[in-house]
Amino acid sequence: MPNPLKIATALSRIKGYKDPTTKRIEDWEWKPIEEVTAKLDYPTQVPDYIQGGYGSFMNEQAKRAAKNELNARDLLKAYGITRASVNRGGLSYDTATKAGLKVPRTQELVRPEGAFSEWLGSPLGQQYLKSAERGEINPQALKDIQRKFSPFGMPNQLASDLSWAAQNLPQKSVGLSEKMLSDPSVYRPFSKEMVGIGPAKSGFMASMLGRGDFPTFDARQINLHTRGGGKEAQKYAKRGKGQGGEEAVERLAERQKAMGLELDPSLDPFYQHLTHHAIWDKIGDSQTTHDDVIKAMKNYKQGGLAQMAKGGKTPAWQRAEGKNPEGGLNAKGRASYKAETGGTLKRPQPEGGARRDSFCARMTGMKKKLTSSKTANDPDSRINKALRKWKC
């Protein structure tokens, strides 16, 4: 039981609060904010582990946005992690890993967003990101996640989401940093373009990109603040082509603002998401660090080229012994690549054909857009050797 001073402080902050008037959800029964506050044991501050953990991460991401450093890979990761979390719950370690997914062993339930974050760091997860950055679908990676993520449910839906992301998000990432720093009237239409991410989840995706002014209205928050549960929430969220969902998120934000949880002033821009995080953990009697999500968003930048084989040894296809001095991989390198990723690399096709045309177009584009002038002008660079090998 909280001490009397804490109770008095929490109640004084919400005294006189009234929910803002809405057009679409006025007949939806919301619990009085006093009841909600009591259920949360009269909170007065965001816990330190959240401020120093996810709060610090969000601050770093916001600084990247201010430097215009957010890119397609950031959006691909944030979107995939968010979609992995939708309509899926935590599983025991044994259940979550029974289809081959590799995650750290823990006594806690394995959260779907955390499990997907770990997959992004696998060789095929990295190959997915590398292909998706170019707007290409990687069938082997999609088959891998379909199989390994099946214990969480809806694996085909996740594969479909990732296919859509590969085909659409590189273009939509143009101006991503600016969108994360923009007025809500700019971010909200942008988030609507993300297939499968409605108003209730747009705040979670935004949090991974350094924006924290939208709370997440997920199952725990729905059950805390309203009566009727998920079916009622879905009914009201669909009203007005999604305007009901937007009104619900805005009402949740006003309630969290009224609670006035104490927070380091430097983290004020992220108050709504960090408060949601604090409430989510309180309801679930847990301490979620999101270390797996943070690791995925801050790392996994090399498209698979920095991944290590089992036992910590770099696979042959990434070492000199697996590379052809004239460009590309030798037989040992191709065999190593197949063993590590499941993919098959065929010999070059310098005589011409569809594979040669595709390779030359892709590699020429990479040389133009992604290669430094020094490497591009070096006749012995691997990209120039590869282009010569294929007679591009």
C-alpha positions in Angstrom: 0.0 0.0 0.0 1.5 3.4 -1.0 2.1 5.8 1.9 -0.5 8.5 2.5 1.7 11.3 1.1 2.1 9.5 -2.2 -1.6 8.9 -2.4 -2.3 12.5 -1.7 0.2 13.7 -4.3 -1.2 11.4 -7.0 -4.8 12.4 -6.3 -4.0 16.1 -6.2 -2.6 15.9 -9.7 -5.8 14.4 -11.3 -8.2 16.5 -9.2 -10.8 18.1 -11.4 -9.7 16.3 -14.5 -12.3 15.7 -17.2 -11.9 13.7 -20.3 -11.9 15.9 -23.5 -15.1 15.8 -25.6 -15.0 13.4 -28.5 -17.1 12.9 -31.6 -16.7 9.1 -32.2 -16.3 7.5 -28.8 -18.5 9.3 -26.4 -20.6 6.2 -25.8 -17.5 4.1 -24.9 -17.4 3.5 -21.2 -14.1 4.7 -19.8 -13.3 4.1 -16.1 -12.9 7.2 -13.9 -9.3 8.4 -13.8 -9.4 8.0 -10.0 -10.1 4.3 -10.4 -7.3 3.9 -12.9 -4.8 5.8 -10.6 -5.8 3.5 -7.7 -5.3 0.4 -9.8 -1.7 1.7 -10.5 -1.0 2.2 -6.8 -1.0 6.0 -7.2 2.1 6.5 -9.4 4.1 9.7 -9.1 7.2 9.2 -11.3 8.6 7.2 -14.2 11.0 4.5 -12.7 14.7 5.2 -13.0 15.3 2.0 -15.0 13.0 3.3 -17.7 14.4 6.8 -17.8 18.0 5.6 -17.9 17.3 2.7 -20.3 14.7 3.3 -23.0 14.6 7.0 -22.2 18.3 7.4 -22.9 17.9 5.4 -26.1 15.0 7.6 -27.3 17.1 10.7 -26.6 20.0 9.2 -28.7 17.5 8.5 -31.6 16.1 12.1 -31.4 19.7 13.4 -31.6 20.2 11.3 -34.7 17.0 12.7 -36.2 18.3 16.3 -35.5 21.4 15.4 -37.5 19.3 14.0 -40.3 20.8 10.6 -39.7 17.7 8.4 -39.7 17.5 6.1 -42.8 15.6 3.3 -44.5 17.2 0.6 -42.3 15.9 2.4 -39.2 12.4 2.5 -40.6 12.5 -1.1 -41.7 13.6 -2.3 -38.3 11.1 -0.1 -36.4 8.2 -1.2 -38.7 9.1 -4.9 -38.5 9.4 -4.9 -34.7 6.1 -3.1 -34.3 4.2 -5.4 -36.6 5.7 -8.4 -34.9 4.2 -7.2 -31.6 0.6 -6.8 -33.0 -1.9 -9.3 -31.7 0.8 -11.6 -30.3 1.7 -12.3 -26.7 4.7 -13.5 -24.8 5.7 -17.1 -24.7 7.8 -19.3 -22.5 11.4 -19.8 -23.7 10.8 -23.4 -24.7 7.7 -22.6 -26.7 9.2 -19.5 -28.4 12.3 -21.4 -29.6 10.8 -24.7 -30.6 10.8 -23.8 -34.3 14.5 -22.8 -34.3 14.4 -19.1 -33.2 17.4 -18.1 -31.2 16.9 -15.8 -28.3 18.7 -15.5 -24.9 17.3 -17.8 -22.3 15.3 -16.0 -19.6 12.9 -16.8 -16.8 10.6 -14.1 -18.2 8.2 -14.6 -21.1 9.8 -14.0 -24.5 8.0 -11.0 -26.0 7.3 -11.2 -29.8 8.9 -7.8 -30.5 12.0 -8.9 -28.6 12.2 -12.2 -30.4 11.8 -10.5 -33.8 14.5 -8.0 -32.8 16.9 -11.0 -32.1 16.1 -12.5 -35.5 17.1 -9.2 -37.2 20.6 -9.9 -35.9 20.8 -13.4 -37.5 22.4 -13.9 -40.8 19.1 -14.2 -42.7 17.6 -11.3 -40.7 20.5 -9.2 -41.8 20.2 -10.4 -45.4 16.5 -9.3 -45.2 17.5 -5.8 -44.2 20.2 -5.6 -46.8 17.8 -6.7 -49.6 15.0 -4.5 -48.3 17.1 -1.4 -48.3 17.4 -1.9 -52.0 13.6 -2.4 -52.3 14.1 -6.1 -52.9 12.3 -9.1 -51.3 14.5 -11.8 -50.0 12.5 -15.1 -50.3 14.9 -17.2 -48.1 14.8 -14.7 -45.3 11.0 -14.6 -45.4 10.8 -18.4 -45.3 13.1 -18.4 -42.4 11.1 -16.0 -40.3 7.8 -17.7 -41.3 9.1 -21.0 -39.9 10.9 -19.7 -36.8 8.2 -17.2 -35.7 5.3 -19.7 -36.1 5.0 -20.3 -32.3 3.9 -16.7 -31.9 1.1 -17.1 -34.5 0.3 -15.5 -37.9 3.7 -16.2 -39.5 2.3 -15.7 -43.0 1.0 -12.3 -42.0 4.4 -11.3 -40.7 6.1 -12.4 -43.9 3.5 -10.4 -45.9 4.2 -7.3 -43.8 8.0 -7.7 -44.4 7.5 -8.1 -48.1 5.4 -4.9 -48.2 8.0 -3.1 -46.1 10.8 -4.1 -48.5 8.9 -2.8 -51.5 7.7 0.4 -49.9 9.7 1.7 -47.0 12.9 2.7 -48.7 10.9 5.3 -50.6 8.9 6.3 -47.6 12.0 6.8 -45.5 12.9 9.9 -47.5 12.8 12.8 -45.0 12.3 10.4 -42.1 14.3 12.5 -39.7 12.2 15.6 -40.5 9.0 13.6 -39.9 10.2 12.4 -36.5 10.8 16.1 -35.5 7.6 17.4 -37.1 4.3 18.5 -35.7 1.8 15.7 -35.0 -0.2 16.8 -38.0 2.7 15.7 -40.2 3.6 12.5 -38.4 0.1 11.2 -38.1 -0.6 11.0 -41.9 2.9 9.4 -42.4 2.1 6.7 -39.8 -1.2 6.0 -41.6 0.8 5.0 -44.6 2.3 2.1 -42.7 0.3 -1.0 -43.5 -1.1 -2.7 -40.3 -0.1 0.1 -37.9 -3.1 2.1 -36.7 -3.2 4.9 -34.2 -2.9 2.6 -31.3 0.5 1.3 -32.3 2.0 4.3 -34.2 3.4 5.6 -30.9 5.5 2.4 -30.4 7.0 2.6 -33.9 7.7 6.3 -33.3 9.5 5.6 -30.0 12.1 3.6 -31.8 12.8 6.5 -34.0 13.2 9.1 -31.2 9.6 10.4 -31.1 7.8 10.1 -27.8 4.7 12.3 -27.8 2.2 9.5 -28.7 1.3 6.8 -26.1 0.5 3.2 -27.2 -3.0 2.1 -26.6 -2.5 -1.6 -26.4 -4.4 -4.4 -24.6 -3.1 -3.5 -21.2 -4.0 0.1 -21.5 -7.4 -0.7 -23.0 -8.2 -3.0 -20.1 -6.9 -0.5 -17.6 -8.9 2.5 -18.8 -12.0 1.1 -20.4 -14.7 -1.5 -19.9 -15.5 -4.2 -22.5 -12.0 -5.2 -23.5 -10.5 -5.7 -27.0 -13.7 -6.2 -28.9 -15.1 -2.9 -27.7 -11.8 -1.2 -28.6 -11.9 -2.6 -32.1 -15.4 -1.4 -32.6 -14.7 2.2 -31.6 -11.3 2.4 -33.3 -12.9 1.7 -36.7 -15.4 4.5 -36.5 -14.9 7.4 -38.9 -12.3 5.5 -40.9 -9.9 5.3 -37.9 -10.8 8.6 -36.3 -12.2 6.8 -33.3 -8.8 5.2 -32.7 -7.1 8.6 -32.9 -9.6 10.1 -30.4 -8.9 7.2 -28.0 -5.1 7.7 -28.2 -5.6 11.5 -27.6 -7.8 10.8 -24.6 -5.2 8.4 -23.2 -2.5 11.1 -23.7 -4.6 13.6 -21.8 -5.1 11.2 -19.0 -1.3 10.5 -18.8 -0.6 14.2 -18.9 -2.9 14.7 -16.0 -1.1 12.1 -14.0 2.0 14.3 -14.2 4.6 11.6 -13.5 8.0 13.0 -12.6 10.6 12.7 -15.2 14.1 14.1 -15.9 13.5 17.4 -17.8 15.8 16.3 -20.6 13.3 13.4 -21.3 10.2 15.6 -21.4 9.7 15.2 -25.2 9.3 11.5 -24.6 6.9 11.8 -21.6 3.9 10.0 -23.2 5.8 6.9 -24.3 7.8 6.6 -21.2 4.7 7.0 -19.1 3.0 4.3 -21.1 6.1 2.1 -20.6 5.9 2.7 -16.8 2.2 1.8 -16.7 2.6 -1.2 -19.0 5.2 -2.6 -16.6 3.2 -1.8 -13.5 0.1 -3.6 -14.8 2.2 -6.7 -15.8 4.3 -6.6 -12.6 7.5 -6.6 -14.6 10.6 -4.5 -15.5 10.9 -4.5 -19.2 14.2 -3.0 -20.4 13.6 -3.5 -24.1 17.3 -4.2 -24.4 16.7 -6.5 -27.3 14.8 -3.8 -29.2 17.4 -1.2 -28.4 20.2 -3.5 -29.5 18.4 -4.1 -32.8 17.8 -0.4 -33.5 21.3 0.7 -32.5 23.2 -2.1 -34.2 22.7 -4.5 -37.1 24.1 -2.0 -39.5 26.2 -4.1 -41.8 23.7 -6.0 -43.8 25.0 -9.4 -42.7 28.6 -8.7 -43.6 29.7 -8.3 -40.0 27.9 -11.4 -38.7 29.8 -14.3 -37.2 29.4 -18.0 -37.7 28.7 -20.4 -34.8 31.5 -20.5 -32.3 32.4 -16.8 -33.0 34.5 -17.5 -36.1 33.9 -15.4 -39.2 32.5 -17.7 -42.0 34.8 -18.4 -45.0 32.6 -16.4 -47.4 33.5 -13.3 -45.4 37.3 -14.1 -45.2 40.0 -14.0 -47.8 40.1 -17.8 -48.1 36.6 -17.7 -49.5 37.1 -14.9 -52.0 38.3 -15.1 -55.5 41.3 -12.7 -56.0 39.7 -11.7 -59.3 36.4 -10.8 -57.6 33.4 -12.5 -56.1 33.6 -15.8 -54.1 35.4 -19.0 -54.9 33.9 -22.5 -54.5 34.7 -22.6 -50.8 33.2 -19.2 -50.3 30.0 -20.1 -52.1 29.7 -23.3 -50.1 30.2 -21.4 -46.8 27.6 -18.8 -47.8 25.0 -21.6 -48.5 25.8 -23.3 -45.2 25.5 -20.0 -43.2 22.4 -18.4 -44.9 20.7 -21.1 -46.9 21.2 -19.1 -50.1 22.8 -20.3 -53.3 25.3 -18.2 -55.2 26.0 -19.2 -58.7 29.1 -18.6 -60.8 29.3 -15.3 -62.7 27.5 -15.1 -66.1 29.9 -13.0 -68.2 28.6 -14.4 -71.4 25.3 -12.5 -70.9 21.8 -13.3 -69.8 19.2 -12.3 -67.3 21.4 -12.9 -64.3 24.2 -10.8 -65.8 21.8 -7.9 -66.6 20.4 -7.9 -63.1 23.8 -8.1 -61.4 25.3 -5.4 -63.6 22.4 -3.0 -62.9 22.5 -3.7 -59.2 26.2 -3.4 -58.8 26.6 -0.3 -61.0 23.9 1.4 -58.9 25.7 0.5 -55.7 29.0 1.8 -57.0 27.4 5.1 -58.0 25.3 5.6 -54.8 27.1 3.7 -52.0 30.8 3.5 -52.9 33.4 6.2 -51.9 35.2 7.9 -54.7 38.4 6.3 -53.6 37.0 2.8 -53.9 35.1 3.6 -57.1 38.3 4.7 -58.8 40.5 1.9 -57.5 40.8 -0.8 -60.2 41.6 -3.4 -57.6 38.6 -2.7 -55.3 36.3 -5.7 -55.0 33.4 -3.9 -56.6 35.4 -3.1 -59.7 36.8 -6.6 -59.8 33.3 -8.0 -59.7 32.1 -5.7 -62.4 35.0 -6.9 -64.6 34.4 -10.5 -63.8 30.8 -10.2 -65.0 32.0 -8.1 -68.0 29.6 -5.2 -67.0 
